[in-house]
Amino acid sequence: MESPLFLVDDKHLPLYRIVWVSDTPHFCGEEDCMCEGRYEVRLEADESLWANREERDCLVTALQQWCGDVEGEGPIEGDL
């Protein structure tokens, strides 16, 4: 990987700041919600960015490469 930065919306995001990435789109039912149907990217210090489906998929791939997904098993399923 060339750079630990990833473009989400119009922001260059350092991958090391990401805590988690939503697997399902946001839905709260509020009429004035601006994030409906977008995917939350949670950052440290309780900050969030909102990505579209393409950005989310590319971000997950970039995180797997950056973290060294040597097993290639994908996400871990189940309860902790």
mmCIF file of the N, C-alpha and C atoms, coordinates in Angstrom:
data_MODEL
# 
_entry.id   MODEL 
# 
loop_
_atom_site.group_PDB 
_atom_site.id 
_atom_site.type_symbol 
_atom_site.label_atom_id 
_atom_site.label_alt_id 
_atom_site.label_comp_id 
_atom_site.label_asym_id 
_atom_site.label_entity_id 
_atom_site.label_seq_id 
_atom_site.pdbx_PDB_ins_code 
_atom_site.Cartn_x 
_atom_site.Cartn_y 
_atom_site.Cartn_z 
_atom_site.occupancy 
_atom_site.B_iso_or_equiv 
_atom_site.pdbx_formal_charge 
_atom_site.auth_seq_id 
_atom_site.auth_comp_id 
_atom_site.auth_asym_id 
_atom_site.auth_atom_id 
_atom_site.pdbx_PDB_model_num 
ATOM 1   N N  . MET A 1 1  ? 0.849   -1.171  0.000  1.00 0.00 ? 1  MET A N  1 
ATOM 2   C CA . MET A 1 1  ? 0.000   0.000   0.000  1.00 0.00 ? 1  MET A CA 1 
ATOM 3   C C  . MET A 1 1  ? 0.894   1.233   0.000  1.00 0.00 ? 1  MET A C  1 
ATOM 4   N N  . GLU A 1 2  ? 0.568   2.190   -0.835 1.00 0.00 ? 2  GLU A N  1 
ATOM 5   C CA . GLU A 1 2  ? 1.387   3.380   -0.995 1.00 0.00 ? 2  GLU A CA 1 
ATOM 6   C C  . GLU A 1 2  ? 1.216   4.381   0.142  1.00 0.00 ? 2  GLU A C  1 
ATOM 7   N N  . SER A 1 3  ? 0.000   4.575   0.610  1.00 0.00 ? 3  SER A N  1 
ATOM 8   C CA . SER A 1 3  ? -0.264  5.601   1.610  1.00 0.00 ? 3  SER A CA 1 
ATOM 9   C C  . SER A 1 3  ? -1.293  5.101   2.612  1.00 0.00 ? 3  SER A C  1 
ATOM 10  N N  . PRO A 1 4  ? -1.142  5.485   3.893  1.00 0.00 ? 4  PRO A N  1 
ATOM 11  C CA . PRO A 1 4  ? -2.155  5.121   4.885  1.00 0.00 ? 4  PRO A CA 1 
ATOM 12  C C  . PRO A 1 4  ? -3.338  6.088   4.901  1.00 0.00 ? 4  PRO A C  1 
ATOM 13  N N  . LEU A 1 5  ? -3.506  6.886   3.838  1.00 0.00 ? 5  LEU A N  1 
ATOM 14  C CA . LEU A 1 5  ? -4.625  7.822   3.740  1.00 0.00 ? 5  LEU A CA 1 
ATOM 15  C C  . LEU A 1 5  ? -5.683  7.286   2.794  1.00 0.00 ? 5  LEU A C  1 
ATOM 16  N N  . PHE A 1 6  ? -6.941  7.556   3.120  1.00 0.00 ? 6  PHE A N  1 
ATOM 17  C CA . PHE A 1 6  ? -8.053  7.112   2.294  1.00 0.00 ? 6  PHE A CA 1 
ATOM 18  C C  . PHE A 1 6  ? -9.057  8.248   2.197  1.00 0.00 ? 6  PHE A C  1 
ATOM 19  N N  . LEU A 1 7  ? -9.590  8.471   1.001  1.00 0.00 ? 7  LEU A N  1 
ATOM 20  C CA . LEU A 1 7  ? -10.536 9.556   0.775  1.00 0.00 ? 7  LEU A CA 1 
ATOM 21  C C  . LEU A 1 7  ? -11.961 9.087   1.064  1.00 0.00 ? 7  LEU A C  1 
ATOM 22  N N  . VAL A 1 8  ? -12.597 9.717   2.052  1.00 0.00 ? 8  VAL A N  1 
ATOM 23  C CA . VAL A 1 8  ? -13.995 9.474   2.389  1.00 0.00 ? 8  VAL A CA 1 
ATOM 24  C C  . VAL A 1 8  ? -14.699 10.817  2.295  1.00 0.00 ? 8  VAL A C  1 
ATOM 25  N N  . ASP A 1 9  ? -15.721 10.868  1.443  1.00 0.00 ? 9  ASP A N  1 
ATOM 26  C CA . ASP A 1 9  ? -16.420 12.116  1.147  1.00 0.00 ? 9  ASP A CA 1 
ATOM 27  C C  . ASP A 1 9  ? -15.383 13.070  0.552  1.00 0.00 ? 9  ASP A C  1 
ATOM 28  N N  . ASP A 1 10 ? -15.022 14.118  1.234  1.00 0.00 ? 10 ASP A N  1 
ATOM 29  C CA . ASP A 1 10 ? -13.980 15.017  0.714  1.00 0.00 ? 10 ASP A CA 1 
ATOM 30  C C  . ASP A 1 10 ? -12.815 15.126  1.702  1.00 0.00 ? 10 ASP A C  1 
ATOM 31  N N  . LYS A 1 11 ? -12.669 14.107  2.555  1.00 0.00 ? 11 LYS A N  1 
ATOM 32  C CA . LYS A 1 11 ? -11.656 14.139  3.601  1.00 0.00 ? 11 LYS A CA 1 
ATOM 33  C C  . LYS A 1 11 ? -10.632 13.017  3.402  1.00 0.00 ? 11 LYS A C  1 
ATOM 34  N N  . HIS A 1 12 ? -9.357  13.373  3.529  1.00 0.00 ? 12 HIS A N  1 
ATOM 35  C CA . HIS A 1 12 ? -8.284  12.383  3.485  1.00 0.00 ? 12 HIS A CA 1 
ATOM 36  C C  . HIS A 1 12 ? -8.110  11.843  4.905  1.00 0.00 ? 12 HIS A C  1 
ATOM 37  N N  . LEU A 1 13 ? -8.501  10.595  5.092  1.00 0.00 ? 13 LEU A N  1 
ATOM 38  C CA . LEU A 1 13 ? -8.577  9.978   6.410  1.00 0.00 ? 13 LEU A CA 1 
ATOM 39  C C  . LEU A 1 13 ? -7.399  9.036   6.641  1.00 0.00 ? 13 LEU A C  1 
ATOM 40  N N  . PRO A 1 14 ? -6.620  9.241   7.708  1.00 0.00 ? 14 PRO A N  1 
ATOM 41  C CA . PRO A 1 14 ? -5.570  8.272   8.046  1.00 0.00 ? 14 PRO A CA 1 
ATOM 42  C C  . PRO A 1 14 ? -6.213  6.967   8.524  1.00 0.00 ? 14 PRO A C  1 
ATOM 43  N N  . LEU A 1 15 ? -5.822  5.855   7.950  1.00 0.00 ? 15 LEU A N  1 
ATOM 44  C CA . LEU A 1 15 ? -6.431  4.567   8.298  1.00 0.00 ? 15 LEU A CA 1 
ATOM 45  C C  . LEU A 1 15 ? -6.272  4.228   9.778  1.00 0.00 ? 15 LEU A C  1 
ATOM 46  N N  . TYR A 1 16 ? -5.188  4.679   10.403 1.00 0.00 ? 16 TYR A N  1 
ATOM 47  C CA . TYR A 1 16 ? -4.945  4.353   11.813 1.00 0.00 ? 16 TYR A CA 1 
ATOM 48  C C  . TYR A 1 16 ? -5.928  5.030   12.763 1.00 0.00 ? 16 TYR A C  1 
ATOM 49  N N  . ARG A 1 17 ? -6.717  5.998   12.288 1.00 0.00 ? 17 ARG A N  1 
ATOM 50  C CA . ARG A 1 17 ? -7.722  6.661   13.128 1.00 0.00 ? 17 ARG A CA 1 
ATOM 51  C C  . ARG A 1 17 ? -9.043  5.908   13.170 1.00 0.00 ? 17 ARG A C  1 
ATOM 52  N N  . ILE A 1 18 ? -9.229  4.915   12.309 1.00 0.00 ? 18 ILE A N  1 
ATOM 53  C CA . ILE A 1 18 ? -10.512 4.210   12.197 1.00 0.00 ? 18 ILE A CA 1 
ATOM 54  C C  . ILE A 1 18 ? -10.648 3.172   13.308 1.00 0.00 ? 18 ILE A C  1 
ATOM 55  N N  . VAL A 1 19 ? -11.782 3.227   14.010 1.00 0.00 ? 19 VAL A N  1 
ATOM 56  C CA . VAL A 1 19 ? -12.093 2.259   15.061 1.00 0.00 ? 19 VAL A CA 1 
ATOM 57  C C  . VAL A 1 19 ? -12.914 1.114   14.474 1.00 0.00 ? 19 VAL A C  1 
ATOM 58  N N  . TRP A 1 20 ? -13.948 1.451   13.697 1.00 0.00 ? 20 TRP A N  1 
ATOM 59  C CA . TRP A 1 20 ? -14.756 0.442   13.011 1.00 0.00 ? 20 TRP A CA 1 
ATOM 60  C C  . TRP A 1 20 ? -15.488 1.054   11.834 1.00 0.00 ? 20 TRP A C  1 
ATOM 61  N N  . VAL A 1 21 ? -15.987 0.160   10.949 1.00 0.00 ? 21 VAL A N  1 
ATOM 62  C CA . VAL A 1 21 ? -16.744 0.559   9.759  1.00 0.00 ? 21 VAL A CA 1 
ATOM 63  C C  . VAL A 1 21 ? -18.051 -0.227  9.761  1.00 0.00 ? 21 VAL A C  1 
ATOM 64  N N  . SER A 1 22 ? -19.159 0.461   9.605  1.00 0.00 ? 22 SER A N  1 
ATOM 65  C CA . SER A 1 22 ? -20.475 -0.169  9.620  1.00 0.00 ? 22 SER A CA 1 
ATOM 66  C C  . SER A 1 22 ? -20.643 -1.117  8.433  1.00 0.00 ? 22 SER A C  1 
ATOM 67  N N  . ASP A 1 23 ? -21.270 -2.245  8.696  1.00 0.00 ? 23 ASP A N  1 
ATOM 68  C CA . ASP A 1 23 ? -21.552 -3.225  7.644  1.00 0.00 ? 23 ASP A CA 1 
ATOM 69  C C  . ASP A 1 23 ? -22.926 -3.013  7.032  1.00 0.00 ? 23 ASP A C  1 
ATOM 70  N N  . THR A 1 24 ? -23.774 -2.279  7.740  1.00 0.00 ? 24 THR A N  1 
ATOM 71  C CA . THR A 1 24 ? -25.133 -2.001  7.241  1.00 0.00 ? 24 THR A CA 1 
ATOM 72  C C  . THR A 1 24 ? -25.346 -0.487  7.165  1.00 0.00 ? 24 THR A C  1 
ATOM 73  N N  . PRO A 1 25 ? -26.175 -0.042  6.231  1.00 0.00 ? 25 PRO A N  1 
ATOM 74  C CA . PRO A 1 25 ? -26.418 1.396   6.112  1.00 0.00 ? 25 PRO A CA 1 
ATOM 75  C C  . PRO A 1 25 ? -27.227 1.936   7.296  1.00 0.00 ? 25 PRO A C  1 
ATOM 76  N N  . HIS A 1 26 ? -27.013 3.197   7.580  1.00 0.00 ? 26 HIS A N  1 
ATOM 77  C CA . HIS A 1 26 ? -27.691 3.886   8.683  1.00 0.00 ? 26 HIS A CA 1 
ATOM 78  C C  . HIS A 1 26 ? -29.177 4.062   8.360  1.00 0.00 ? 26 HIS A C  1 
ATOM 79  N N  . PHE A 1 27 ? -30.010 3.814   9.356  1.00 0.00 ? 27 PHE A N  1 
ATOM 80  C CA . PHE A 1 27 ? -31.443 4.084   9.248  1.00 0.00 ? 27 PHE A CA 1 
ATOM 81  C C  . PHE A 1 27 ? -31.953 4.441   10.639 1.00 0.00 ? 27 PHE A C  1 
ATOM 82  N N  . CYS A 1 28 ? -32.417 5.671   10.782 1.00 0.00 ? 28 CYS A N  1 
ATOM 83  C CA . CYS A 1 28 ? -32.973 6.081   12.069 1.00 0.00 ? 28 CYS A CA 1 
ATOM 84  C C  . CYS A 1 28 ? -34.438 6.487   11.948 1.00 0.00 ? 28 CYS A C  1 
ATOM 85  N N  . GLY A 1 29 ? -34.906 6.762   10.713 1.00 0.00 ? 29 GLY A N  1 
ATOM 86  C CA . GLY A 1 29 ? -36.293 7.123   10.503 1.00 0.00 ? 29 GLY A CA 1 
ATOM 87  C C  . GLY A 1 29 ? -36.615 8.590   10.703 1.00 0.00 ? 29 GLY A C  1 
ATOM 88  N N  . GLU A 1 30 ? -35.649 9.379   11.113 1.00 0.00 ? 30 GLU A N  1 
ATOM 89  C CA . GLU A 1 30 ? -35.882 10.812  11.286 1.00 0.00 ? 30 GLU A CA 1 
ATOM 90  C C  . GLU A 1 30 ? -36.027 11.479  9.917  1.00 0.00 ? 30 GLU A C  1 
ATOM 91  N N  . GLU A 1 31 ? -36.989 12.360  9.777  1.00 0.00 ? 31 GLU A N  1 
ATOM 92  C CA . GLU A 1 31 ? -37.247 13.015  8.496  1.00 0.00 ? 31 GLU A CA 1 
ATOM 93  C C  . GLU A 1 31 ? -36.096 13.891  8.029  1.00 0.00 ? 31 GLU A C  1 
ATOM 94  N N  . ASP A 1 32 ? -35.382 14.514  8.956  1.00 0.00 ? 32 ASP A N  1 
ATOM 95  C CA . ASP A 1 32 ? -34.313 15.436  8.593  1.00 0.00 ? 32 ASP A CA 1 
ATOM 96  C C  . ASP A 1 32 ? -32.914 14.803  8.644  1.00 0.00 ? 32 ASP A C  1 
ATOM 97  N N  . CYS A 1 33 ? -32.846 13.482  8.716  1.00 0.00 ? 33 CYS A N  1 
ATOM 98  C CA . CYS A 1 33 ? -31.549 12.790  8.796  1.00 0.00 ? 33 CYS A CA 1 
ATOM 99  C C  . CYS A 1 33 ? -30.803 12.935  7.466  1.00 0.00 ? 33 CYS A C  1 
ATOM 100 N N  . MET A 1 34 ? -29.568 13.380  7.548  1.00 0.00 ? 34 MET A N  1 
ATOM 101 C CA . MET A 1 34 ? -28.735 13.583  6.359  1.00 0.00 ? 34 MET A CA 1 
ATOM 102 C C  . MET A 1 34 ? -27.848 12.363  6.066  1.00 0.00 ? 34 MET A C  1 
ATOM 103 N N  . CYS A 1 35 ? -27.874 11.358  6.932  1.00 0.00 ? 35 CYS A N  1 
ATOM 104 C CA . CYS A 1 35 ? -26.983 10.197  6.804  1.00 0.00 ? 35 CYS A CA 1 
ATOM 105 C C  . CYS A 1 35 ? -27.717 8.924   6.400  1.00 0.00 ? 35 CYS A C  1 
ATOM 106 N N  . GLU A 1 36 ? -28.994 9.022   6.184  1.00 0.00 ? 36 GLU A N  1 
ATOM 107 C CA . GLU A 1 36 ? -29.818 7.865   5.829  1.00 0.00 ? 36 GLU A CA 1 
ATOM 108 C C  . GLU A 1 36 ? -29.234 7.121   4.627  1.00 0.00 ? 36 GLU A C  1 
ATOM 109 N N  . GLY A 1 37 ? -29.030 5.823   4.778  1.00 0.00 ? 37 GLY A N  1 
ATOM 110 C CA . GLY A 1 37 ? -28.531 4.994   3.685  1.00 0.00 ? 37 GLY A CA 1 
ATOM 111 C C  . GLY A 1 37 ? -27.025 5.027   3.512  1.00 0.00 ? 37 GLY A C  1 
ATOM 112 N N  . ARG A 1 38 ? -26.318 5.771   4.356  1.00 0.00 ? 38 ARG A N  1 
ATOM 113 C CA . ARG A 1 38 ? -24.856 5.842   4.275  1.00 0.00 ? 38 ARG A CA 1 
ATOM 114 C C  . ARG A 1 38 ? -24.251 4.968   5.375  1.00 0.00 ? 38 ARG A C  1 
ATOM 115 N N  . TYR A 1 39 ? -22.969 4.690   5.265  1.00 0.00 ? 39 TYR A N  1 
ATOM 116 C CA . TYR A 1 39 ? -22.278 3.787   6.176  1.00 0.00 ? 39 TYR A CA 1 
ATOM 117 C C  . TYR A 1 39 ? -21.396 4.586   7.132  1.00 0.00 ? 39 TYR A C  1 
ATOM 118 N N  . GLU A 1 40 ? -21.530 4.315   8.419  1.00 0.00 ? 40 GLU A N  1 
ATOM 119 C CA . GLU A 1 40 ? -20.754 5.056   9.408  1.00 0.00 ? 40 GLU A CA 1 
ATOM 120 C C  . GLU A 1 40 ? -19.331 4.527   9.480  1.00 0.00 ? 40 GLU A C  1 
ATOM 121 N N  . VAL A 1 41 ? -18.390 5.443   9.487  1.00 0.00 ? 41 VAL A N  1 
ATOM 122 C CA . VAL A 1 41 ? -16.977 5.137   9.713  1.00 0.00 ? 41 VAL A CA 1 
ATOM 123 C C  . VAL A 1 41 ? -16.640 5.798   11.047 1.00 0.00 ? 41 VAL A C  1 
ATOM 124 N N  . ARG A 1 42 ? -16.485 4.982   12.084 1.00 0.00 ? 42 ARG A N  1 
ATOM 125 C CA . ARG A 1 42 ? -16.244 5.520   13.431 1.00 0.00 ? 42 ARG A CA 1 
ATOM 126 C C  . ARG A 1 42 ? -14.754 5.758   13.619 1.00 0.00 ? 42 ARG A C  1 
ATOM 127 N N  . LEU A 1 43 ? -14.458 6.962   14.093 1.00 0.00 ? 43 LEU A N  1 
ATOM 128 C CA . LEU A 1 43 ? -13.075 7.358   14.350 1.00 0.00 ? 43 LEU A CA 1 
ATOM 129 C C  . LEU A 1 43 ? -12.850 7.446   15.850 1.00 0.00 ? 43 LEU A C  1 
ATOM 130 N N  . GLU A 1 44 ? -11.588 7.570   16.223 1.00 0.00 ? 44 GLU A N  1 
ATOM 131 C CA . GLU A 1 44 ? -11.286 7.754   17.638 1.00 0.00 ? 44 GLU A CA 1 
ATOM 132 C C  . GLU A 1 44 ? -11.938 9.048   18.140 1.00 0.00 ? 44 GLU A C  1 
ATOM 133 N N  . ALA A 1 45 ? -12.054 9.189   19.432 1.00 0.00 ? 45 ALA A N  1 
ATOM 134 C CA . ALA A 1 45 ? -12.647 10.357  20.089 1.00 0.00 ? 45 ALA A CA 1 
ATOM 135 C C  . ALA A 1 45 ? -14.120 10.552  19.712 1.00 0.00 ? 45 ALA A C  1 
ATOM 136 N N  . ASP A 1 46 ? -14.850 9.468   19.488 1.00 0.00 ? 46 ASP A N  1 
ATOM 137 C CA . ASP A 1 46 ? -16.292 9.502   19.201 1.00 0.00 ? 46 ASP A CA 1 
ATOM 138 C C  . ASP A 1 46 ? -16.662 10.375  18.010 1.00 0.00 ? 46 ASP A C  1 
ATOM 139 N N  . GLU A 1 47 ? -15.801 10.430  17.012 1.00 0.00 ? 47 GLU A N  1 
ATOM 140 C CA . GLU A 1 47 ? -16.092 11.140  15.770 1.00 0.00 ? 47 GLU A CA 1 
ATOM 141 C C  . GLU A 1 47 ? -16.531 10.130  14.721 1.00 0.00 ? 47 GLU A C  1 
ATOM 142 N N  . SER A 1 48 ? -17.310 10.567  13.759 1.00 0.00 ? 48 SER A N  1 
ATOM 143 C CA . SER A 1 48 ? -17.764 9.694   12.682 1.00 0.00 ? 48 SER A CA 1 
ATOM 144 C C  . SER A 1 48 ? -17.740 10.427  11.352 1.00 0.00 ? 48 SER A C  1 
ATOM 145 N N  . LEU A 1 49 ? -17.496 9.671   10.302 1.00 0.00 ? 49 LEU A N  1 
ATOM 146 C CA . LEU A 1 49 ? -17.675 10.125  8.935  1.00 0.00 ? 49 LEU A CA 1 
ATOM 147 C C  . LEU A 1 49 ? -18.707 9.213   8.308  1.00 0.00 ? 49 LEU A C  1 
ATOM 148 N N  . TRP A 1 50 ? -19.308 9.662   7.214  1.00 0.00 ? 50 TRP A N  1 
ATOM 149 C CA . TRP A 1 50 ? -20.331 8.864   6.539  1.00 0.00 ? 50 TRP A CA 1 
ATOM 150 C C  . TRP A 1 50 ? -19.884 8.594   5.120  1.00 0.00 ? 50 TRP A C  1 
ATOM 151 N N  . ALA A 1 51 ? -19.882 7.326   4.734  1.00 0.00 ? 51 ALA A N  1 
ATOM 152 C CA . ALA A 1 51 ? -19.404 6.912   3.419  1.00 0.00 ? 51 ALA A CA 1 
ATOM 153 C C  . ALA A 1 51 ? -20.541 6.305   2.613  1.00 0.00 ? 51 ALA A C  1 
ATOM 154 N N  . ASN A 1 52 ? -20.439 6.408   1.288  1.00 0.00 ? 52 ASN A N  1 
ATOM 155 C CA . ASN A 1 52 ? -21.394 5.691   0.445  1.00 0.00 ? 52 ASN A CA 1 
ATOM 156 C C  . ASN A 1 52 ? -20.918 4.239   0.317  1.00 0.00 ? 52 ASN A C  1 
ATOM 157 N N  . ARG A 1 53 ? -21.673 3.411   -0.376 1.00 0.00 ? 53 ARG A N  1 
ATOM 158 C CA . ARG A 1 53 ? -21.359 1.979   -0.462 1.00 0.00 ? 53 ARG A CA 1 
ATOM 159 C C  . ARG A 1 53 ? -19.993 1.726   -1.108 1.00 0.00 ? 53 ARG A C  1 
ATOM 160 N N  . GLU A 1 54 ? -19.706 2.430   -2.185 1.00 0.00 ? 54 GLU A N  1 
ATOM 161 C CA . GLU A 1 54 ? -18.431 2.243   -2.887 1.00 0.00 ? 54 GLU A CA 1 
ATOM 162 C C  . GLU A 1 54 ? -17.251 2.646   -1.992 1.00 0.00 ? 54 GLU A C  1 
ATOM 163 N N  . GLU A 1 55 ? -17.374 3.776   -1.308 1.00 0.00 ? 55 GLU A N  1 
ATOM 164 C CA . GLU A 1 55 ? -16.309 4.217   -0.401 1.00 0.00 ? 55 GLU A CA 1 
ATOM 165 C C  . GLU A 1 55 ? -16.113 3.209   0.729  1.00 0.00 ? 55 GLU A C  1 
ATOM 166 N N  . ARG A 1 56 ? -17.222 2.710   1.285  1.00 0.00 ? 56 ARG A N  1 
ATOM 167 C CA . ARG A 1 56 ? -17.123 1.730   2.374  1.00 0.00 ? 56 ARG A CA 1 
ATOM 168 C C  . ARG A 1 56 ? -16.429 0.465   1.927  1.00 0.00 ? 56 ARG A C  1 
ATOM 169 N N  . ASP A 1 57 ? -16.811 -0.068  0.759  1.00 0.00 ? 57 ASP A N  1 
ATOM 170 C CA . ASP A 1 57 ? -16.188 -1.294  0.261  1.00 0.00 ? 57 ASP A CA 1 
ATOM 171 C C  . ASP A 1 57 ? -14.693 -1.102  0.009  1.00 0.00 ? 57 ASP A C  1 
ATOM 172 N N  . CYS A 1 58 ? -14.328 0.015   -0.594 1.00 0.00 ? 58 CYS A N  1 
ATOM 173 C CA . CYS A 1 58 ? -12.913 0.303   -0.859 1.00 0.00 ? 58 CYS A CA 1 
ATOM 174 C C  . CYS A 1 58 ? -12.151 0.521   0.442  1.00 0.00 ? 58 CYS A C  1 
ATOM 175 N N  . LEU A 1 59 ? -12.794 1.151   1.421  1.00 0.00 ? 59 LEU A N  1 
ATOM 176 C CA . LEU A 1 59 ? -12.155 1.390   2.710  1.00 0.00 ? 59 LEU A CA 1 
ATOM 177 C C  . LEU A 1 59 ? -11.886 0.084   3.442  1.00 0.00 ? 59 LEU A C  1 
ATOM 178 N N  . VAL A 1 60 ? -12.840 -0.829  3.436  1.00 0.00 ? 60 VAL A N  1 
ATOM 179 C CA . VAL A 1 60 ? -12.644 -2.127  4.084  1.00 0.00 ? 60 VAL A CA 1 
ATOM 180 C C  . VAL A 1 60 ? -11.486 -2.880  3.412  1.00 0.00 ? 60 VAL A C  1 
ATOM 181 N N  . THR A 1 61 ? -11.413 -2.842  2.095  1.00 0.00 ? 61 THR A N  1 
ATOM 182 C CA . THR A 1 61 ? -10.315 -3.477  1.370  1.00 0.00 ? 61 THR A CA 1 
ATOM 183 C C  . THR A 1 61 ? -8.976  -2.841  1.744  1.00 0.00 ? 61 THR A C  1 
ATOM 184 N N  . ALA A 1 62 ? -8.951  -1.513  1.806  1.00 0.00 ? 62 ALA A N  1 
ATOM 185 C CA . ALA A 1 62 ? -7.720  -0.801  2.177  1.00 0.00 ? 62 ALA A CA 1 
ATOM 186 C C  . ALA A 1 62 ? -7.289  -1.148  3.598  1.00 0.00 ? 62 ALA A C  1 
ATOM 187 N N  . LEU A 1 63 ? -8.253  -1.255  4.522  1.00 0.00 ? 63 LEU A N  1 
ATOM 188 C CA . LEU A 1 63 ? -7.928  -1.633  5.903  1.00 0.00 ? 63 LEU A CA 1 
ATOM 189 C C  . LEU A 1 63 ? -7.372  -3.054  5.972  1.00 0.00 ? 63 LEU A C  1 
ATOM 190 N N  . GLN A 1 64 ? -7.954  -3.969  5.206  1.00 0.00 ? 64 GLN A N  1 
ATOM 191 C CA . GLN A 1 64 ? -7.462  -5.341  5.191  1.00 0.00 ? 64 GLN A CA 1 
ATOM 192 C C  . GLN A 1 64 ? -6.029  -5.396  4.671  1.00 0.00 ? 64 GLN A C  1 
ATOM 193 N N  . GLN A 1 65 ? -5.735  -4.651  3.631  1.00 0.00 ? 65 GLN A N  1 
ATOM 194 C CA . GLN A 1 65 ? -4.382  -4.611  3.098  1.00 0.00 ? 65 GLN A CA 1 
ATOM 195 C C  . GLN A 1 65 ? -3.424  -3.961  4.084  1.00 0.00 ? 65 GLN A C  1 
ATOM 196 N N  . TRP A 1 66 ? -3.836  -2.852  4.677  1.00 0.00 ? 66 TRP A N  1 
ATOM 197 C CA . TRP A 1 66 ? -2.991  -2.113  5.605  1.00 0.00 ? 66 TRP A CA 1 
ATOM 198 C C  . TRP A 1 66 ? -2.685  -2.935  6.861  1.00 0.00 ? 66 TRP A C  1 
ATOM 199 N N  . CYS A 1 67 ? -3.696  -3.686  7.330  1.00 0.00 ? 67 CYS A N  1 
ATOM 200 C CA . CYS A 1 67 ? -3.520  -4.510  8.533  1.00 0.00 ? 67 CYS A CA 1 
ATOM 201 C C  . CYS A 1 67 ? -2.844  -5.838  8.229  1.00 0.00 ? 67 CYS A C  1 
ATOM 202 N N  . GLY A 1 68 ? -2.686  -6.169  6.962  1.00 0.00 ? 68 GLY A N  1 
ATOM 203 C CA . GLY A 1 68 ? -2.021  -7.411  6.592  1.00 0.00 ? 68 GLY A CA 1 
ATOM 204 C C  . GLY A 1 68 ? -2.916  -8.621  6.747  1.00 0.00 ? 68 GLY A C  1 
ATOM 205 N N  . ASP A 1 69 ? -3.999  -8.676  6.015  1.00 0.00 ? 69 ASP A N  1 
ATOM 206 C CA . ASP A 1 69 ? -4.952  -9.785  6.053  1.00 0.00 ? 69 ASP A CA 1 
ATOM 207 C C  . ASP A 1 69 ? -4.314  -11.015 5.408  1.00 0.00 ? 69 ASP A C  1 
ATOM 208 N N  . VAL A 1 70 ? -3.324  -11.608 6.104  1.00 0.00 ? 70 VAL A N  1 
ATOM 209 C CA . VAL A 1 70 ? -2.579  -12.722 5.533  1.00 0.00 ? 70 VAL A CA 1 
ATOM 210 C C  . VAL A 1 70 ? -3.396  -13.996 5.436  1.00 0.00 ? 70 VAL A C  1 
ATOM 211 N N  . GLU A 1 71 ? -4.354  -14.168 6.330  1.00 0.00 ? 71 GLU A N  1 
ATOM 212 C CA . GLU A 1 71 ? -5.178  -15.372 6.316  1.00 0.00 ? 71 GLU A CA 1 
ATOM 213 C C  . GLU A 1 71 ? -6.241  -15.311 5.238  1.00 0.00 ? 71 GLU A C  1 
ATOM 214 N N  . GLY A 1 72 ? -6.711  -14.098 4.932  1.00 0.00 ? 72 GLY A N  1 
ATOM 215 C CA . GLY A 1 72 ? -7.748  -13.936 3.920  1.00 0.00 ? 72 GLY A CA 1 
ATOM 216 C C  . GLY A 1 72 ? -9.075  -14.541 4.312  1.00 0.00 ? 72 GLY A C  1 
ATOM 217 N N  . GLU A 1 73 ? -9.308  -14.682 5.610  1.00 0.00 ? 73 GLU A N  1 
ATOM 218 C CA . GLU A 1 73 ? -10.530 -15.326 6.089  1.00 0.00 ? 73 GLU A CA 1 
ATOM 219 C C  . GLU A 1 73 ? -11.706 -14.371 6.165  1.00 0.00 ? 73 GLU A C  1 
ATOM 220 N N  . GLY A 1 74 ? -11.465 -13.065 6.059  1.00 0.00 ? 74 GLY A N  1 
ATOM 221 C CA . GLY A 1 74 ? -12.553 -12.108 6.139  1.00 0.00 ? 74 GLY A CA 1 
ATOM 222 C C  . GLY A 1 74 ? -12.920 -11.816 7.575  1.00 0.00 ? 74 GLY A C  1 
ATOM 223 N N  . PRO A 1 75 ? -14.104 -11.264 7.803  1.00 0.00 ? 75 PRO A N  1 
ATOM 224 C CA . PRO A 1 75 ? -14.503 -10.866 9.158  1.00 0.00 ? 75 PRO A CA 1 
ATOM 225 C C  . PRO A 1 75 ? -14.765 -12.064 10.061 1.00 0.00 ? 75 PRO A C  1 
ATOM 226 N N  . ILE A 1 76 ? -14.538 -11.848 11.342 1.00 0.00 ? 76 ILE A N  1 
ATOM 227 C CA . ILE A 1 76 ? -14.801 -12.877 12.347 1.00 0.00 ? 76 ILE A CA 1 
ATOM 228 C C  . ILE A 1 76 ? -16.269 -12.790 12.727 1.00 0.00 ? 76 ILE A C  1 
ATOM 229 N N  . GLU A 1 77 ? -16.971 -13.893 12.675 1.00 0.00 ? 77 GLU A N  1 
ATOM 230 C CA . GLU A 1 77 ? -18.401 -13.933 12.987 1.00 0.00 ? 77 GLU A CA 1 
ATOM 231 C C  . GLU A 1 77 ? -18.604 -14.404 14.418 1.00 0.00 ? 77 GLU A C  1 
ATOM 232 N N  . GLY A 1 78 ? -19.729 -14.032 14.994 1.00 0.00 ? 78 GLY A N  1 
ATOM 233 C CA . GLY A 1 78 ? -20.104 -14.553 16.303 1.00 0.00 ? 78 GLY A CA 1 
ATOM 234 C C  . GLY A 1 78 ? -20.085 -13.497 17.383 1.00 0.00 ? 78 GLY A C  1 
ATOM 235 N N  . ASP A 1 79 ? -20.453 -13.918 18.585 1.00 0.00 ? 79 ASP A N  1 
ATOM 236 C CA . ASP A 1 79 ? -20.501 -13.025 19.735 1.00 0.00 ? 79 ASP A CA 1 
ATOM 237 C C  . ASP A 1 79 ? -19.183 -13.077 20.488 1.00 0.00 ? 79 ASP A C  1 
ATOM 238 N N  . LEU A 1 80 ? -18.874 -11.940 21.107 1.00 0.00 ? 80 LEU A N  1 
ATOM 239 C CA . LEU A 1 80 ? -17.668 -11.875 21.942 1.00 0.00 ? 80 LEU A CA 1 
ATOM 240 C C  . LEU A 1 80 ? -18.016 -12.127 23.374 1.00 0.00 ? 80 LEU A C  1 
# 
